[in-house]
Amino acid sequence: MIRELETQGVVSKTHSPFNSPIWPVRKSDGEWRLTVDYCALNEVTPPLSAAVPDMLELQPQFAFTWRGVQYTWNRLPQGWKHSPTICHGLIQAALEKGEALEHLQYIDDIIVWGNTAMEVFEKGEKIIQILLKAGFAIKKSKVKGPAREIQFLGVKWHDGRRQIPTEVINKITAMCPPTNKKETQAFLGAIGFWRMHIPEYSQIVSPLHLVTRKKNDFYWGPEQQQVFAQIKQEIAHAVALGPVRTGPEVKNVLYSAAGNNGLSWSLWQKGPGETRGRPLGFWSRSYRGSETNYTPTEKEILAAYEGVQAASEVAGTETQLLLAP
């Protein structure tokens, strides 16, 4: 692997007073990716300033050793804390300079969309050519589509609808009950990313958060077990969200509520002939501080206010019909 990277000019031999241990990672296709454990380097690396650092000056710090030979990277190394930020900025600048068509970018993941397969293909080809011209390498096997269904940043998109991937559902539903705080936090981390799919998520998982508090001893009782089973069922049967539609015939309906344990709201879209509409997202949170002492009216106003804020991130400036108790 290292010989191949050296041949490609990705790494080169060096002599440096710095050194970090290698940490190979197996990729989803079974191949190996060479990464280096830069934890110690990251701890002493200062915050990123507005100016992009001189990577030639930093090269000695990226050194690692394999079979008695020291190497360093000639590219931005994975594992260094500023690599994602710098990479995102460089790709973004290249796309802006090349006047790329409508797209979404997160570091080196880019998605385009359109009304036809040909439109999507042409947009994608335009972006590929811009990046190749700017000097970026693109692995053909990483280019997906055009397709009606695609996975982007871990989320499954089908005809514009956001869904939880089947492999994620299987992984979560197969998880065993936690036996300590760390395992409970890991479970909450696994399901928390999908909270927009679950009505009143915060209120449901509240008993699980209680057992993770530092001041509390770990206790897994009947209430926690019931919530554990319930939230896995919610994940398994989570509804798809979207697609977000616009136009004068589309109505955005925001429902907000303030319950005993917290606030919740959901955004729906109704088109011509639709009675219930389609959900665009569910939000919720527990009460904070003195909010528990608010009057019922004040709690409802707070729920409506935060609901409008959250819904605006999805529906933008489109008019919303607010329904509250």
C-alpha positions as CSV (number, residue, x, y, z in Angstrom):
1,M,0.0,0.0,0.0
2,I,2.7,2.5,1.0
3,R,4.8,1.6,-2.1
4,E,1.7,2.3,-4.3
5,L,1.1,5.6,-2.5
6,E,4.8,6.5,-2.9
7,T,4.6,5.8,-6.7
8,Q,1.5,8.0,-7.0
9,G,3.3,10.8,-5.2
10,V,0.9,10.8,-2.3
11,V,3.7,10.0,0.3
12,S,7.4,10.4,0.2
13,K,10.4,9.3,2.3
14,T,11.5,11.9,4.9
15,H,13.7,12.5,8.0
16,S,11.7,14.3,10.7
17,P,12.0,14.8,14.5
18,F,8.2,14.2,14.6
19,N,6.5,10.8,14.3
20,S,3.0,9.4,14.7
21,P,1.8,5.8,14.6
22,I,0.0,4.5,11.6
23,W,-3.6,3.3,12.0
24,P,-4.9,1.5,8.8
25,V,-8.7,1.4,8.4
26,R,-10.6,-1.2,6.4
27,K,-13.0,0.5,3.9
28,S,-16.5,-0.7,3.1
29,D,-15.3,-2.4,-0.1
30,G,-12.8,-4.5,1.8
31,E,-9.7,-2.4,0.8
32,W,-7.5,-0.7,3.3
33,R,-7.0,3.0,3.8
34,L,-3.7,4.3,5.3
35,T,-4.4,6.7,8.1
36,V,-2.2,8.0,10.8
37,D,-3.1,8.5,14.5
38,Y,-2.5,12.3,14.9
39,C,-4.2,12.5,18.3
40,A,-1.0,13.8,20.0
41,L,-0.4,16.3,17.1
42,N,-4.0,17.5,17.2
43,E,-3.7,18.4,20.9
44,V,-0.8,20.8,20.2
45,T,-2.1,22.2,16.9
46,P,-3.4,25.7,17.3
47,P,-6.9,26.7,16.0
48,L,-7.1,27.4,12.3
49,S,-6.7,31.1,11.4
50,A,-8.3,32.9,8.5
51,A,-5.3,32.2,6.3
52,V,-4.6,28.7,5.0
53,P,-1.4,27.3,6.6
54,D,1.7,26.6,4.5
55,M,1.5,22.8,4.1
56,L,5.1,22.6,3.1
57,E,6.1,23.9,6.5
58,L,3.8,21.4,8.2
59,Q,5.0,18.4,6.3
60,P,7.6,17.3,8.8
61,Q,4.9,17.1,11.5
62,F,2.9,14.5,9.5
63,A,5.8,12.0,9.5
64,F,5.2,8.3,10.2
65,T,7.3,5.2,10.1
66,W,6.8,1.9,8.3
67,R,9.3,-1.0,8.6
68,G,12.1,1.4,9.7
69,V,11.5,4.0,7.0
70,Q,10.0,7.3,7.7
71,Y,7.5,8.9,5.3
72,T,5.4,12.0,5.2
73,W,2.3,13.1,3.2
74,N,2.3,15.2,0.0
75,R,-1.4,15.6,0.4
76,L,-3.7,16.7,3.2
77,P,-3.5,13.7,5.6
78,Q,-6.6,12.1,7.1
79,G,-6.7,12.4,10.8
80,W,-5.2,15.8,11.1
81,K,-7.8,18.1,12.7
82,H,-7.7,20.9,10.1
83,S,-7.8,18.6,7.0
84,P,-11.6,18.5,6.6
85,T,-11.9,22.3,6.9
86,I,-9.1,23.1,4.5
87,C,-10.4,20.4,2.0
88,H,-13.9,21.7,2.1
89,G,-12.7,25.3,1.5
90,L,-10.5,24.3,-1.5
91,I,-13.2,22.3,-3.2
92,Q,-15.8,25.1,-2.5
93,A,-13.5,27.7,-4.0
94,A,-12.9,25.5,-7.1
95,L,-16.6,25.0,-7.7
96,E,-17.4,28.7,-7.3
97,K,-14.6,29.6,-9.7
98,G,-15.9,27.1,-12.2
99,E,-19.5,28.4,-11.8
100,A,-20.8,25.0,-10.9
101,L,-24.6,24.5,-11.2
102,E,-26.9,24.0,-8.2
103,H,-25.4,21.4,-5.7
104,L,-24.7,20.6,-2.1
105,Q,-21.2,20.0,-0.8
106,Y,-19.8,18.7,2.5
107,I,-16.0,18.4,2.4
108,D,-15.6,16.0,-0.6
109,D,-19.1,14.7,-0.8
110,I,-21.2,16.5,-3.5
111,I,-24.8,15.9,-4.6
112,V,-26.7,17.3,-7.6
113,W,-30.3,16.9,-8.5
114,G,-32.8,17.6,-11.3
115,N,-36.1,16.7,-13.0
116,T,-34.6,14.2,-15.4
117,A,-31.7,11.7,-15.4
118,M,-30.0,13.6,-18.3
119,E,-30.2,16.9,-16.3
120,V,-28.6,15.2,-13.3
121,F,-25.9,13.6,-15.5
122,E,-25.0,16.9,-17.1
123,K,-24.7,18.7,-13.8
124,G,-22.6,16.0,-12.4
125,E,-20.3,15.9,-15.4
126,K,-19.9,19.7,-15.2
127,I,-18.8,19.5,-11.6
128,I,-16.4,16.6,-12.4
129,Q,-14.7,18.6,-15.1
130,I,-14.4,21.6,-12.9
131,L,-12.7,19.6,-10.2
132,L,-10.4,17.7,-12.6
133,K,-9.3,21.0,-14.1
134,A,-8.5,22.3,-10.6
135,G,-6.2,19.4,-10.0
136,F,-8.4,17.1,-7.9
137,A,-8.4,13.4,-8.4
138,I,-11.8,11.6,-8.7
139,K,-12.3,7.9,-8.2
140,K,-14.8,6.7,-10.8
141,S,-16.3,4.1,-8.4
142,K,-17.3,6.9,-6.0
143,V,-19.5,8.6,-8.7
144,K,-23.1,7.4,-8.2
145,G,-26.2,8.0,-10.3
146,P,-28.2,9.4,-11.9
147,A,-30.6,7.4,-9.7
148,R,-34.0,7.8,-8.1
149,E,-32.5,6.5,-4.8
150,I,-29.1,7.5,-3.4
151,Q,-27.3,7.7,-0.1
152,F,-25.7,11.0,0.8
153,L,-23.9,11.7,4.2
154,G,-25.4,8.5,5.6
155,V,-29.0,9.5,4.7
156,K,-31.1,7.6,2.2
157,W,-32.9,9.8,-0.4
158,H,-35.6,8.3,-2.6
159,D,-37.5,10.6,-4.9
160,G,-36.6,13.5,-2.7
161,R,-37.8,11.8,0.5
162,R,-35.4,11.5,3.4
163,Q,-35.3,8.0,4.9
164,I,-33.3,5.9,7.4
165,P,-31.2,3.4,5.5
166,T,-32.1,-0.3,6.1
167,E,-28.6,-1.1,7.4
168,V,-28.9,1.6,10.0
169,I,-32.3,0.3,11.1
170,N,-31.0,-3.3,11.3
171,K,-28.0,-2.2,13.3
172,I,-30.0,-0.2,15.9
173,T,-32.8,-2.8,16.3
174,A,-30.1,-5.5,16.9
175,M,-28.4,-3.5,19.7
176,C,-28.5,-5.1,23.2
177,P,-29.7,-3.3,26.3
178,P,-26.8,-1.1,27.7
179,T,-25.0,-2.3,30.8
180,N,-23.3,1.0,31.7
181,K,-23.3,4.7,31.0
182,K,-20.9,4.5,28.1
183,E,-23.1,2.0,26.3
184,T,-26.2,4.1,27.0
185,Q,-24.5,7.1,25.5
186,A,-23.4,5.1,22.4
187,F,-27.1,4.0,21.9
188,L,-28.3,7.6,22.3
189,G,-25.7,8.7,19.8
190,A,-26.8,6.1,17.3
191,I,-30.5,7.1,17.4
192,G,-30.1,10.8,18.0
193,F,-29.1,11.5,14.4
194,W,-32.5,10.3,13.3
195,R,-34.6,12.3,15.8
196,M,-36.3,14.3,13.0
197,H,-38.1,11.1,12.0
198,I,-39.5,10.5,15.5
199,P,-42.4,12.5,17.1
200,E,-41.7,13.6,20.7
201,Y,-38.2,12.0,20.6
202,S,-36.8,14.0,23.5
203,Q,-39.7,13.1,25.8
204,I,-39.4,9.4,24.9
205,V,-35.7,9.1,25.6
206,S,-35.7,11.2,28.7
207,P,-35.4,8.2,31.0
208,L,-32.3,7.1,29.2
209,H,-30.6,10.4,29.6
210,L,-31.2,10.2,33.4
211,V,-29.0,7.2,33.7
212,T,-26.1,8.9,31.9
213,R,-25.8,11.9,34.3
214,K,-22.5,12.1,36.2
215,K,-24.3,12.6,39.5
216,N,-26.4,9.5,39.0
217,D,-25.4,5.9,39.4
218,F,-26.1,3.7,36.4
219,Y,-29.5,2.0,36.9
220,W,-31.3,0.1,34.1
221,G,-34.8,-0.5,35.3
222,P,-38.2,-1.4,33.8
223,E,-38.8,2.2,32.6
224,Q,-35.5,2.3,30.7
225,Q,-36.1,-1.1,29.2
226,Q,-39.5,-0.1,28.0
227,V,-38.1,3.1,26.4
228,F,-35.3,1.1,24.9
229,A,-37.8,-1.2,23.1
230,Q,-40.1,1.7,22.2
231,I,-37.5,3.8,20.5
232,K,-36.2,0.9,18.5
233,Q,-39.7,0.3,17.2
234,E,-40.0,4.0,16.4
235,I,-36.8,3.7,14.4
236,A,-37.9,0.6,12.6
237,H,-41.2,2.2,11.6
238,A,-40.0,5.7,11.0
239,V,-41.8,7.6,8.2
240,A,-40.0,9.1,5.3
241,L,-39.7,12.9,5.3
242,G,-40.5,15.1,2.4
243,P,-40.0,15.9,-0.4
244,V,-40.1,19.7,0.2
245,R,-42.4,21.2,-2.3
246,T,-43.0,24.8,-3.2
247,G,-45.7,26.7,-5.0
248,P,-49.0,28.5,-4.3
249,E,-51.0,25.2,-4.2
250,V,-48.8,23.8,-1.4
251,K,-49.6,24.5,2.2
252,N,-47.1,24.3,5.0
253,V,-48.8,23.3,8.3
254,L,-46.9,23.6,11.5
255,Y,-48.3,21.8,14.6
256,S,-46.8,22.8,18.0
257,A,-47.6,21.6,21.5
258,A,-46.3,21.9,25.1
259,G,-46.7,18.8,27.2
260,N,-45.8,17.9,30.7
261,N,-42.2,17.0,29.9
262,G,-41.3,19.3,27.1
263,L,-42.0,21.0,23.7
264,S,-42.8,19.3,20.4
265,W,-43.6,20.5,16.9
266,S,-43.9,19.0,13.4
267,L,-44.1,20.4,9.9
268,W,-46.4,19.0,7.2
269,Q,-47.1,19.9,3.6
270,K,-50.4,19.5,2.0
271,G,-50.9,19.5,-1.8
272,P,-54.1,19.5,-3.8
273,G,-56.3,16.6,-2.9
274,E,-54.3,15.6,0.2
275,T,-56.1,15.4,3.5
276,R,-53.2,14.7,5.9
277,G,-50.2,15.7,3.8
278,R,-46.6,14.6,4.1
279,P,-44.3,15.2,7.1
280,L,-41.2,17.2,6.6
281,G,-39.8,16.8,10.2
282,F,-40.5,16.3,13.8
283,W,-38.8,18.3,16.6
284,S,-38.9,18.2,20.4
285,R,-36.9,19.1,23.5
286,S,-37.2,18.9,27.2
287,Y,-37.9,22.0,29.4
288,R,-34.8,23.9,30.5
289,G,-34.3,25.6,33.8
290,S,-37.2,27.9,34.8
291,E,-39.3,26.9,31.8
292,T,-40.9,24.2,33.9
293,N,-42.5,27.0,35.9
294,Y,-44.0,28.7,32.9
295,T,-47.8,28.9,32.7
296,P,-49.5,26.6,30.1
297,T,-50.0,29.6,27.8
298,E,-46.3,30.7,28.1
299,K,-45.2,27.1,27.3
300,E,-47.5,27.0,24.2
301,I,-46.1,30.4,23.0
302,L,-42.6,29.1,23.5
303,A,-43.4,25.9,21.5
304,A,-44.9,27.9,18.7
305,Y,-41.9,30.3,18.6
306,E,-39.3,27.6,18.4
307,G,-41.5,25.6,16.0
308,V,-41.5,28.5,13.5
309,Q,-37.7,28.8,13.8
310,A,-37.1,25.1,13.2
311,A,-39.6,24.9,10.4
312,S,-38.1,27.9,8.6
313,E,-34.8,26.0,8.2
314,V,-36.8,23.4,6.1
315,A,-39.5,25.4,4.4
316,G,-37.4,28.6,4.0
317,T,-39.5,31.7,3.4
318,E,-42.7,29.8,2.4
319,T,-45.8,30.8,4.3
320,Q,-46.7,28.5,7.2
321,L,-50.0,27.8,8.9
322,L,-49.5,27.5,12.6
323,L,-51.8,25.2,14.6
324,A,-51.4,25.1,18.4
325,P,-53.7,24.0,21.2
